Amino acid sequence: MQYTFDWSVIWRYRGTLLHGLALTLLLSLAGLAAALAIGMIAGAGGASRRPALRTAAILYVELARNVPLLVHIYFWYLALSALRLPAFWCGVLALAIYSGAYVAEIVRAGIQSVPSGQRAAALALGLSPAAALRSVIYPQALRITAPSLAGVFSQLIKDSSLASVISVAELTFAAGVIEGDTFRTFEAYITITLLYFLIVTAVSRAALLVFGRRGAEVDRRF
């Protein structure tokens, strides 16, 4: 059986693909920002000397990581149905909570890998403990863990495709629409494969540059 490619369907459905691309970018960026915020807070809690904070961070990380992302998505979509929260934001919430747990563990390890002398130097310069954590410890920890964080961010973008199960019209959903209308399976999924590749590569490189540059600035000061 010979398959004949017809790439004209991609042009005909360019509006569907562009809309899916835009939603994928918004979903991923919102999820990335929320996961980083959650992860930094939980990571600091995990590295804290206070048992209550460490315990709370451990419980969150273990609970979030040990439940499949698809279950997270369905849970928040169904749990928040009474609030009529749009499916898009349910997807963002699920991605943020799930990926935030991985970010938390990476950040915790990064904080603990920063020499204690860095904190002492920051305090000696008159910074408060919170300011030292925010301006000195965090940037260095992020630089140390930049490759690992870039990997989590890349995975989050790919995981965003699961939001299609709750009818978020992102790239994978768009490919399904094209396939259902035209039966051009290969054309649709090859196209979104290339788009995902470009997005993931760009975000990974950007994460390495941003976190590495921020940490280098702190290294020059201390």
Buried (B, 14 or more C-beta within 10 A) or exposed (E): EEEEEEEEBBEEBEEBBEBBBEBBBBBBBBBBEBBBEBBBBBBBBBBBEEEEBBEBBBEBBEEBBEBEBEEBBBBBBEEBEEEEBEBBBBBBBBBBBBBBBBBBBBBBBBBEEBEEEBBEBBBEEEBEEEEBBBBBBBBBBBBBBBEBBBBBBBBBBEBBBBBBBBEBBBBBBBBBBBBEEBEBBEBBBBBBEEBBEEBBEEBBEEBBEBBBEBBEEBEEEE
